[in-house]
Amino acid sequence: MGLTSGGFIFTLFLVAIAAAALTVWVWPRYAGRGTWPVLSRIGLLAVTQVVALLAVLAYVNGYFEFYSGWDDLFGTNAGTSAIKRGQIGGARPAPLLPTESITTLGPHRNQQALAKDGLIDKIRFRGQSTGLDGEAFVMLPREYFQPTYSTRRFPVSVVLTGYPGNPYSLIRVMHFPALVRQGELAGKVQPTIYVLMRPTLVPPRDTECTDVPGGPQVESFFSVDVPASIGAHYRVATGRSGWGIMGDSTGGYCAAKIAMRHSDRYSAAVSLSGYFHSLQDLTTGDLYGGSRSVRDENDLLWRQDHLPAPPISLLVTSCKIGEKSYPQAQQFLSQVRAPMRADSLILDSGGHNFRTFRRMMPASLEWMSAHLKAE
């Protein structure tokens, strides 16, 4: 059974109930004194608690899609690839391999249905410059398939999850396609191609979208490989004014950092409850090769104080109550200098969760749409 399958989660809960019932049933047999009865009772309680905890964790994971499968959980799908630095130049991007095409209404193949509903392609590809493998849901607007727009190139917004994340959670839990459609129907969001991805390319490691010295070049993957591969296979804007990047939590930090460090590729970014300083913990390992300068360059607060401001537009969202990164957001906003421009969306309260992100998303989509130009 799959890690997120309903059958697996239901079975775990049945086992937890059975374990609790068995504990109650046999408890009188081990009610006496002595080492063996005491150890037996401790064992019964331990088994019951562990199974119950596993059932709850499986349910939470199934809802939030932190880990999409067993290989994702144990990191067996990470693989290894030779690192290739440098620009793609005239090299032909690696082919996209569509695994399925879906929409919010189910599979559609005929042109009439596509022109009505649009399409979500689930694709995977290998970065030409980094050798890293990525998976994405590419949301194509209905206009993409309409004769009136047959020669038009569409703006692109790369959308990143938090860590460890699963891009499907943006569809199932965040209800991202529905929020986009609402904005389009209200005339506040222009037809845009959205590339839904997660920043975790070498699970279970959290690279913080960093080009790790001697390790995975995740920043280059999102700044070079993603635009090159998407641009080679879809009718997308060719200039920086048509490309934006956004994300929540870790994805918010990644979006702001990638736009600030690669303003030649991305002109706008949205950080949904993201943080602004580089971090290093048990999930990241050594991201900076022991170099203070590399760590500083990945710290957005340090960059504001010591480096020229990039020519980008940035939307910073947070919550006054319930969001630990709120002080960082305030500090970052207070340090913004031209030519960089930053707007803010601050809620009075809200947790670091999908419910809060959904509250922020409609205004964020409108903001991004206003800052991208179709070409």
C-alpha positions as CSV (number, residue, x, y, z in Angstrom):
1,M,0.0,0.0,0.0
2,G,1.1,3.6,-0.7
3,L,2.2,5.8,2.2
4,T,-0.6,8.2,1.5
5,S,-3.3,5.7,0.5
6,G,-6.6,5.7,2.4
7,G,-6.3,1.9,2.8
8,F,-3.0,2.1,4.5
9,I,-4.1,4.9,6.9
10,F,-7.4,3.0,7.6
11,T,-5.5,-0.2,8.4
12,L,-3.2,1.7,10.8
13,F,-6.2,3.0,12.7
14,L,-7.7,-0.5,12.8
15,V,-4.4,-1.8,14.2
16,A,-4.3,0.9,16.8
17,I,-7.9,0.1,17.9
18,A,-7.1,-3.6,18.0
19,A,-3.9,-2.9,20.1
20,A,-5.9,-0.8,22.6
21,A,-8.6,-3.5,22.9
22,L,-6.0,-6.3,23.3
23,T,-4.2,-4.2,26.0
24,V,-7.5,-3.9,28.0
25,W,-8.3,-7.6,27.5
26,V,-4.9,-9.0,28.7
27,W,-4.2,-6.4,31.3
28,P,-5.5,-8.4,34.2
29,R,-3.1,-11.2,33.4
30,Y,-0.2,-8.9,34.1
31,A,-1.6,-7.1,37.2
32,G,0.7,-8.7,39.7
33,R,3.9,-7.5,41.1
34,G,7.4,-8.4,40.0
35,T,9.7,-7.5,37.1
36,W,7.9,-9.5,34.4
37,P,4.4,-8.2,35.0
38,V,5.7,-4.6,35.2
39,L,7.7,-5.0,32.0
40,S,4.7,-6.6,30.3
41,R,2.5,-3.7,31.2
42,I,5.1,-1.2,30.0
43,G,5.4,-3.1,26.7
44,L,1.6,-3.2,26.1
45,L,1.4,0.5,26.7
46,A,4.3,1.2,24.4
47,V,3.0,-0.8,21.6
48,T,-0.4,0.8,21.9
49,Q,1.0,4.3,21.9
50,V,3.4,3.7,19.0
51,V,0.7,2.3,16.8
52,A,-1.6,5.1,17.6
53,L,1.1,7.7,16.9
54,L,1.9,6.1,13.6
55,A,-1.7,6.2,12.6
56,V,-2.0,9.9,13.4
57,L,1.2,10.7,11.6
58,A,0.1,8.8,8.5
59,Y,-3.2,10.7,8.5
60,V,-1.4,14.1,8.8
61,N,1.1,13.1,6.1
62,G,-1.7,12.0,3.9
63,Y,-3.5,15.3,4.3
64,F,-0.6,17.6,3.9
65,E,1.5,15.4,1.5
66,F,4.8,16.0,3.3
67,Y,6.1,12.7,1.9
68,S,4.4,11.4,-1.2
69,G,5.6,7.7,-0.9
70,W,7.9,5.3,0.8
71,D,10.8,6.2,-1.5
72,D,10.2,9.8,-0.6
73,L,10.1,9.1,3.1
74,F,13.4,7.1,3.1
75,G,15.1,9.2,0.5
76,T,15.7,6.2,-1.9
77,N,14.5,8.3,-4.9
78,A,17.2,10.9,-4.5
79,G,19.7,9.4,-6.9
80,T,23.1,11.0,-7.8
81,S,24.1,13.0,-10.8
82,A,27.3,14.6,-11.9
83,I,27.4,18.3,-11.3
84,K,27.6,20.4,-14.5
85,R,28.0,24.1,-14.0
86,G,27.7,26.9,-16.5
87,Q,25.1,28.3,-18.9
88,I,23.1,26.1,-21.3
89,G,23.9,28.2,-24.3
90,G,23.0,26.4,-27.5
91,A,22.6,23.0,-25.9
92,R,19.2,21.4,-26.4
93,P,17.3,21.1,-23.1
94,A,16.5,17.6,-21.9
95,P,13.1,16.5,-23.0
96,L,10.1,16.8,-20.7
97,L,8.6,13.5,-20.0
98,P,4.8,13.9,-19.4
99,T,3.5,11.3,-17.0
100,E,-0.1,12.4,-17.2
101,S,-2.3,15.3,-18.1
102,I,-5.1,16.4,-15.7
103,T,-7.4,19.2,-15.0
104,T,-9.6,20.1,-12.1
105,L,-12.4,18.4,-14.0
106,G,-10.5,15.3,-15.0
107,P,-8.5,14.2,-18.1
108,H,-9.2,16.1,-21.3
109,R,-7.7,15.6,-24.7
110,N,-10.0,17.2,-27.3
111,Q,-9.3,20.8,-28.3
112,Q,-12.8,22.1,-27.3
113,A,-12.4,20.8,-23.7
114,L,-8.9,22.2,-23.5
115,A,-10.1,25.6,-24.7
116,K,-12.8,25.6,-22.0
117,D,-10.9,24.2,-19.0
118,G,-7.2,24.5,-19.7
119,L,-4.8,21.7,-18.8
120,I,-2.5,20.6,-16.0
121,D,0.5,18.6,-17.3
122,K,2.4,16.5,-14.8
123,I,5.9,16.4,-16.1
124,R,9.4,15.4,-15.0
125,F,12.7,16.5,-16.5
126,R,16.4,16.5,-15.9
127,G,18.2,19.9,-15.6
128,Q,20.7,20.3,-18.4
129,S,23.2,22.3,-16.4
130,T,22.8,20.6,-13.0
131,G,21.9,17.0,-13.7
132,L,19.1,17.3,-11.1
133,D,15.7,15.7,-11.7
134,G,12.6,17.7,-11.1
135,E,8.8,17.0,-11.2
136,A,6.2,19.7,-11.8
137,F,2.6,20.3,-12.5
138,V,2.4,22.8,-15.4
139,M,-1.0,24.7,-15.3
140,L,-1.9,25.9,-18.8
141,P,-4.7,28.4,-19.0
142,R,-7.7,27.8,-21.3
143,E,-6.6,30.7,-23.5
144,Y,-3.4,28.7,-24.3
145,F,-5.6,26.4,-26.5
146,Q,-7.9,29.0,-28.0
147,P,-7.3,30.1,-31.6
148,T,-7.3,33.8,-30.7
149,Y,-4.2,33.2,-28.6
150,S,-2.5,30.7,-30.9
151,T,0.7,32.9,-31.3
152,R,0.7,34.5,-27.9
153,R,3.4,33.8,-25.4
154,F,2.2,33.7,-21.8
155,P,3.8,34.9,-18.6
156,V,5.1,32.3,-16.2
157,S,4.9,32.0,-12.4
158,V,7.0,29.3,-10.7
159,V,5.2,28.2,-7.5
160,L,7.2,26.4,-4.8
161,T,5.9,24.5,-1.8
162,G,7.5,24.4,1.6
163,Y,9.9,21.7,2.9
164,P,9.7,18.8,2.2
165,G,6.5,19.5,0.3
166,N,4.7,17.9,-2.6
167,P,3.4,20.0,-5.6
168,Y,0.2,18.0,-5.6
169,S,-0.6,19.5,-2.2
170,L,-0.9,22.9,-3.9
171,I,-3.7,21.4,-6.0
172,R,-5.4,19.2,-3.4
173,V,-4.9,21.1,-0.2
174,M,-4.2,24.7,-1.3
175,H,-6.9,24.5,-4.0
176,F,-4.5,26.5,-6.2
177,P,-6.3,25.9,-9.5
178,A,-9.6,27.1,-8.1
179,L,-8.0,30.2,-6.6
180,V,-6.5,31.0,-10.0
181,R,-9.7,30.5,-11.8
182,Q,-11.6,32.7,-9.4
183,G,-9.1,35.5,-10.0
184,E,-9.3,35.0,-13.8
185,L,-13.1,35.1,-13.8
186,A,-13.0,38.3,-11.7
187,G,-10.7,39.9,-14.3
188,K,-8.0,40.3,-11.7
189,V,-5.6,37.6,-12.8
190,Q,-4.3,37.5,-16.4
191,P,-3.9,34.1,-18.3
192,T,-0.6,32.8,-16.9
193,I,1.3,29.5,-17.0
194,Y,2.0,28.2,-13.5
195,V,4.8,25.7,-12.8
196,L,4.0,24.0,-9.4
197,M,7.1,22.4,-7.9
198,R,8.7,21.6,-4.5
199,P,12.2,22.9,-3.6
200,T,13.3,19.5,-2.3
201,L,15.2,18.0,-5.2
202,V,17.4,15.6,-3.2
203,P,15.2,14.3,-0.4
204,P,15.3,14.1,2.5
205,R,17.9,16.9,2.5
206,D,16.7,20.5,2.7
207,T,19.0,22.4,0.5
208,E,17.3,25.8,1.0
209,C,17.5,26.2,-2.8
210,T,21.3,26.6,-2.4
211,D,24.2,25.8,-4.8
212,V,25.9,23.7,-2.3
213,P,29.7,23.7,-2.7
214,G,30.6,20.3,-4.1
215,G,27.0,19.3,-3.8
216,P,23.6,19.7,-5.5
217,Q,23.2,22.9,-7.4
218,V,19.5,23.6,-6.6
219,E,19.6,27.4,-7.0
220,S,21.0,26.9,-10.6
221,F,18.3,24.3,-11.2
222,F,15.5,26.9,-10.6
223,S,17.3,29.9,-12.1
224,V,18.7,28.1,-15.3
225,D,17.2,24.7,-15.8
226,V,13.6,25.3,-15.1
227,P,13.3,28.4,-17.4
228,A,15.2,26.6,-20.1
229,S,13.2,23.4,-20.0
230,I,9.8,25.1,-19.7
231,G,10.7,27.7,-22.3
232,A,11.7,25.0,-24.8
233,H,8.4,23.2,-24.6
234,Y,5.7,25.8,-23.9
235,R,4.8,29.2,-25.4
236,V,6.1,31.3,-22.6
237,A,7.5,34.8,-22.2
238,T,11.1,35.0,-23.2
239,G,12.1,38.1,-21.2
240,R,12.5,38.6,-17.4
241,S,9.4,40.8,-17.3
242,G,7.3,37.8,-18.0
243,W,8.7,35.5,-15.3
244,G,7.9,35.5,-11.6
245,I,8.5,33.1,-8.7
246,M,6.5,32.6,-5.5
247,G,6.3,30.1,-2.6
248,D,5.3,29.5,1.0
249,S,7.5,28.9,4.0
250,T,10.8,27.5,2.7
251,G,9.4,28.1,-0.8
252,G,8.9,31.7,0.1
253,Y,12.6,32.1,1.2
254,C,13.6,30.3,-2.1
255,A,11.4,32.6,-4.2
256,A,12.8,35.8,-2.7
257,K,16.4,34.6,-2.8
258,I,16.3,33.3,-6.4
259,A,14.7,36.5,-7.6
260,M,17.2,38.7,-5.7
261,R,20.2,36.7,-7.0
262,H,18.9,36.2,-10.5
263,S,17.0,39.3,-11.5
264,D,18.1,38.7,-15.1
265,R,15.6,35.8,-15.1
266,Y,12.9,36.7,-12.6
267,S,11.4,40.2,-12.3
268,A,8.9,39.5,-9.5
269,A,8.6,37.3,-6.4
270,V,6.1,36.6,-3.6
271,S,7.2,35.2,-0.3
272,L,4.2,33.7,1.6
273,S,5.3,33.5,5.3
274,G,8.9,32.9,4.2
275,Y,12.0,33.7,6.2
276,F,14.9,35.9,5.1
277,H,18.1,34.5,6.7
278,S,20.2,31.5,5.7
279,L,19.9,28.6,8.1
280,Q,21.6,25.3,8.8
281,D,20.3,22.5,10.9
282,L,20.0,18.7,10.9
283,T,17.8,18.7,7.8
284,T,20.2,20.8,5.7
285,G,23.7,19.6,6.7
286,D,26.5,21.9,5.6
287,L,25.1,24.0,2.8
288,Y,28.0,26.5,2.6
289,G,31.1,24.4,2.6
290,G,32.2,26.0,5.8
291,S,32.4,29.4,4.1
292,R,31.1,32.4,5.9
293,S,31.0,34.4,2.7
294,V,28.8,31.8,0.9
295,R,26.4,31.7,3.9
296,D,26.2,35.5,3.9
297,E,25.4,35.6,0.2
298,N,22.4,33.3,0.9
299,D,21.2,35.5,3.8
300,L,18.7,38.0,2.4
301,L,19.1,40.4,5.3
302,W,22.8,40.5,4.9
303,R,22.5,41.1,1.2
304,Q,20.3,44.1,1.8
305,D,23.0,45.7,4.0
306,H,26.1,44.8,1.9
307,L,25.1,44.4,-1.7
308,P,23.4,46.6,-4.4
309,A,19.7,46.2,-4.5
310,P,18.4,44.1,-7.5
311,P,15.8,45.6,-9.9
312,I,12.9,43.3,-8.8
313,S,9.4,43.7,-7.3
314,L,8.7,41.6,-4.2
315,L,5.5,41.0,-2.2
316,V,6.1,40.0,1.5
317,T,3.3,38.3,3.4
318,S,3.2,37.4,7.1
319,C,1.0,37.5,10.2
320,K,1.4,39.7,13.2
321,I,0.3,36.9,15.6
322,G,1.1,33.2,14.9
323,E,4.0,33.7,12.5
324,K,7.6,33.3,13.9
325,S,9.2,35.0,10.8
326,Y,7.1,38.2,11.2
327,P,10.0,40.2,12.9
328,Q,12.3,39.2,10.0
329,A,9.7,40.3,7.5
330,Q,9.4,43.7,9.2
331,Q,13.2,44.0,9.2
332,F,13.5,43.1,5.6
333,L,10.8,45.5,4.5
334,S,12.5,48.3,6.5
335,Q,15.7,47.8,4.6
336,V,14.4,47.8,1.0
337,R,16.3,50.2,-1.3
338,A,15.7,51.2,-4.9
339,P,15.7,49.9,-7.6
340,M,14.1,47.1,-5.6
341,R,10.5,47.6,-4.7
342,A,8.6,45.7,-2.0
343,D,4.9,45.6,-1.0
344,S,3.5,43.8,2.0
345,L,0.4,41.8,3.0
346,I,0.3,41.4,6.7
347,L,-2.6,39.5,8.4
348,D,-3.5,40.2,12.0
349,S,-3.2,36.5,12.9
350,G,-2.8,33.1,11.3
351,G,-0.7,30.0,11.7
352,H,2.1,28.7,9.5
353,N,-0.3,26.4,7.5
354,F,-2.2,25.9,4.3
355,R,-5.3,27.6,5.7
356,T,-3.4,30.9,6.2
357,F,-1.6,30.5,2.9
358,R,-5.0,30.2,1.1
359,R,-6.1,33.4,2.8
360,M,-3.0,35.2,1.3
361,M,-3.1,33.6,-2.1
362,P,-5.9,35.5,-3.9
363,A,-4.2,38.9,-3.3
364,S,-0.8,37.4,-4.0
365,L,-2.0,36.1,-7.4
366,E,-3.5,39.5,-8.3
367,W,-0.2,41.2,-7.3
368,M,1.9,38.8,-9.3
369,S,-0.4,39.2,-12.3
370,A,-0.1,42.9,-12.2
371,H,3.7,42.7,-12.2
372,L,4.1,40.3,-15.2
373,K,4.0,41.2,-18.8
374,A,2.9,38.8,-21.5
375,E,5.1,38.9,-24.6
